[in-house]
Amino acid sequence: MLLSLGVCFVVILLAISFTGLCSFNPGTPESGPVREVDAETIFDLEARAMPFPVILPETPKGWVANAARRTNVHRHPAPIVGWVTKDMAYLQLLQTDQPADVTVDDFDEIPREHTDTVDIAGHTWKKLEPTHDRGKDTLWITDAGQVRWLVTGTAGDAEFRELATNIAAATPLRAPADPLPENPDQQAPAVEQQAAG
């Protein structure tokens, strides 16, 4: 009985090792290069489908755009772009025409409290921190009239400010499209690109 179990165990280990689904690398793990996505092309297409002005802020020096996709806020489409910063932190920008409180509540299920207000280039950003787990992402949000900009991630205040400054300086990619239908099944198809790894 024990011999049979041992043989089965060895066969399973061999099968797993040949599939490449499991690996063992002793020593300190090393991060490979960040894979970049073509956020400009994706957001140009997204801007055609959104009923509000969509921007793509200038990428700060040393940052890499590694994600660009569409999500939903309160059943309304909202484009997201994400960057890995030069310090290997992460920030993402979500744009929506939904109210700020709805956007924050719908973004994730992490309870947050308003801890500060930051004025940058004519925009007042509300800074919200997680109430229970301080390790979770910080969130900044501002109302820019036709659109709400929500920035979240693991970066520090200096990088949040740098991105907020670039957001304020950005111009819409194109005129907003006609309002989308209420039925999400009838919305324009999303374009998505996210780097692996």
Sequence and secondary structure as in RCSB ss.txt:
>XXXX:A:sequence
MLLSLGVCFVVILLAISFTGLCSFNPGTPESGPVREVDAETIFDLEARAMPFPVILPETPKGWVANAARRTNVHR
HPAPIVGWVTKDMAYLQLLQTDQPADVTVDDFDEIPREHTDTVDIAGHTWKKLEPTHDRGKDTLWITDAGQVRWL
VTGTAGDAEFRELATNIAAATPLRAPADPLPENPDQQAPAVEQQAAG
>XXXX:A:secstr
 HHHHHHHHHHHHHHHHHHTS     S           HHHHHHHHHHH SS        TT EEEEEEEEEETT
EEEEEEEEE TTS EEEEEEESS HHHHHHHH S  EEEEEEEEETTEEEEEEEESS TTS EEEEEE SS EEE
EEES  HHHHHHHHHHHHH   SS   S   SSGGGS     EE   
